[in-house]
């Protein structure tokens, strides 16, 4: 297996862990209509933290597990910086991980 794929998989686990550490992990899934949002980052139906947990992580895991083509760009850090502008200290590690994810995705293009 390609090292980049392993690195991305590791980062997904680290992102999940950080969401849990910060208490931003939810045991309750968003509604089916919220999950069906077609708006970028589902900003019309859920928080960014929920989007990471219920849409981003499962989709990226599916891509990796099935050997599908990786996205050519991510840009997820920009959304994180906007979302967490009022929580810079507590979101620092998550933003660092998302920045690293962006770099890993860009490297695969």
C-alpha positions as CSV (number, residue, x, y, z in Angstrom):
1,X,0.0,0.0,0.0
2,X,1.2,3.5,-0.9
3,X,2.7,5.4,2.0
4,X,0.6,8.5,1.3
5,X,-2.6,6.4,1.7
6,X,-1.3,5.1,5.1
7,X,-0.5,8.7,6.1
8,X,-4.0,9.9,5.2
9,X,-5.6,7.0,7.1
10,X,-3.5,7.9,10.1
11,X,-4.5,11.5,9.8
12,X,-8.2,10.5,9.7
13,X,-7.7,8.6,13.0
14,X,-5.9,11.6,14.5
15,X,-8.7,14.0,13.5
16,X,-11.3,11.6,15.0
17,X,-9.3,11.5,18.2
18,X,-9.0,15.2,18.4
19,X,-12.7,15.7,18.0
20,X,-13.2,13.4,20.9
21,X,-10.6,15.0,23.0
22,X,-12.2,18.4,22.5
23,X,-15.7,17.0,23.3
24,X,-16.9,17.8,19.8
25,X,-17.8,14.1,19.0
26,X,-21.5,13.4,19.0
27,X,-23.1,10.0,19.7
28,X,-26.3,11.2,18.0
29,X,-26.3,11.2,14.2
30,X,-27.7,14.1,12.4
31,X,-31.0,13.6,10.6
32,X,-31.1,12.0,7.2
33,X,-32.0,15.3,5.6
34,X,-29.1,17.0,7.3
35,X,-26.8,14.2,6.1
36,X,-28.2,14.6,2.5
37,X,-27.2,18.3,2.3
38,X,-25.5,19.2,-1.0
39,X,-24.2,22.5,0.3
40,X,-20.4,22.6,0.9
41,X,-19.5,21.4,4.4
42,X,-23.3,21.0,5.0
43,X,-23.3,24.5,6.5
44,X,-27.1,24.6,6.0
45,X,-27.8,21.6,8.2
46,X,-25.0,20.9,10.8
47,X,-22.0,22.3,12.5
48,X,-18.5,21.9,11.0
49,X,-17.6,19.4,13.8
50,X,-20.6,17.2,12.9
51,X,-19.7,17.5,9.2
52,X,-16.2,16.2,10.0
53,X,-17.6,13.3,12.0
54,X,-20.6,12.2,10.0
55,X,-19.7,13.2,6.4
56,X,-15.9,13.9,5.9
57,X,-14.4,11.0,8.0
58,X,-16.8,8.3,6.6
59,X,-16.4,9.5,3.0
60,X,-12.6,9.6,3.2
61,X,-12.5,6.2,4.9
62,X,-14.7,4.8,2.1
63,X,-12.4,6.3,-0.5
64,X,-9.3,4.7,1.1
65,X,-10.9,1.3,1.8
66,X,-12.2,0.9,-1.7
67,X,-9.1,2.3,-3.5
68,X,-11.1,5.1,-5.1
69,X,-9.4,8.2,-6.5
70,X,-8.4,10.8,-3.9
71,X,-9.7,14.3,-4.2
72,X,-7.3,16.6,-6.1
73,X,-7.6,19.3,-3.5
74,X,-9.0,19.7,0.0
75,X,-9.0,23.2,1.3
76,X,-10.6,22.0,4.6
77,X,-8.3,24.2,6.7
78,X,-9.9,27.4,5.4
79,X,-13.2,26.2,6.6
80,X,-11.7,25.2,10.0
81,X,-10.1,28.6,10.4
82,X,-13.4,30.3,9.7
83,X,-15.3,28.0,12.0
84,X,-12.9,28.1,14.9
85,X,-12.0,31.8,14.7
86,X,-13.6,32.2,18.2
87,X,-11.8,29.2,19.6
88,X,-8.2,29.5,18.3
89,X,-6.6,27.9,21.3
90,X,-8.8,24.8,21.7
91,X,-8.9,24.2,18.0
92,X,-5.2,24.6,17.4
93,X,-4.4,20.8,17.2
94,X,-7.4,20.1,15.0
95,X,-6.5,22.9,12.6
96,X,-2.9,21.6,12.5
97,X,-4.2,18.1,11.6
98,X,-6.5,19.5,8.9
99,X,-3.6,21.5,7.5
100,X,-1.6,18.4,7.3
101,X,-4.5,16.6,5.6
102,X,-4.7,19.4,3.0
103,X,-1.0,18.9,2.3
104,X,-1.3,15.1,1.9
105,X,-4.2,15.5,-0.5
106,X,-2.4,18.1,-2.5
107,X,0.6,15.8,-2.7
108,X,-1.6,13.2,-4.4
109,X,-2.7,15.4,-7.2
